[in-house]
Amino acid sequence: MSEARKFRAALPVLVLAAVAGSAGPAPAPGRLHREASSSAESWKTKDGRRMTHTVNRRFTFAEVHPERYGADALLLEETFDRLLDSGAEGEKSSVEVSATTLAGKRAWAFRSAGAAGEAREDNLYRVDRPGCCGARDLSVFFSLLDGKELFDSDTPILAIDVPNSSLRRFAGYHDMMAASPSAESEKNARVIGVLSYGSDRARARRVLVISAAPKSDENGAVKKLAIVFAGKEVEEDRFDLWSADKISDPGKIGGFAIRARAFTEPDLLFEVPVEGDRLAIEKAVLGKGITLEEAK
């Protein structure tokens, strides 16, 4: 690319020893040590489009809770690779994460399309895929325990915690307004959304939300996903299920429902009760022309 105006900025090397960001002599034996560099470049093409390419690397310590009590620590090496073209919609970007125990053993790694990501406090890592041209950002969630992909959502996810237990559940919804479509909607034009329900350590179960006829992107888009308990919609995205306090049997998780409200009138898209740690779609209350089906 000889015609391009191009520059590269070599960003400072990040050194991680006993304290993040500390520089100095090499760490003593038994102390975890990692280094990485970042880069940035920009150029113009023959037709005047501006191209920018950044590769940013960082280190983050994450705490995971595999059991009811206690915690383990991981060192995450995160790489965010973004290529933006001023003459094109969207971007080509990826997120790569590798996890190492504090003893220096590689735990897991994954690579996903996305522009940003971060570890959460509930054994999840979130990767964000930005939407453009009216589309909503899509978040893809991975397990911090083993790096496996769990579920995706373009609405704020719901978290159900069982007090005094290692059990936790999540619900998310992926509709047609997301940055990229679900695999199920690409195969079936009547699928207007996918409801996910699962944990922090296994791929979520997926329920297809099906319209009687194919609809435009706007119809069926969810304006709010909420937990319903004792007949009332819970305002917060996180809910402590005290009725299951201290249980270790997942089959006792239930007594609440997941409700989705759309931008239409009436706005109820569906309300699905959770019984025995499953979405009881056969007992769901549905909006007009809506059916639910377990994904295969």
ABEGO torsion letter per residue (X at the ends): XAABBBBBBBBBBBBBBABBGBBEBBBBBGBBBBBBBBBBBBBBBAAGBBBBBBBBBBBBBBBBBABABEBBBBBBBBBBBBBBBAABBEBBBBBBBBBBBAAGBBABBBBBBEABBBBBAAGBBBBBBBBBGGBBBBBBBBBAAAGBBABBBABBBBBBBBBGBABBBBBBBBBAABABBBAAAAABAABABBBBBBBAABBBBBBBBBBABBBBAABGBBABBBBBBGGBBBABABBBBAAABGBABAAABEGBBBBBBBABOBABABBBBBBGGBBBAAABBBBBGBBBBBBX
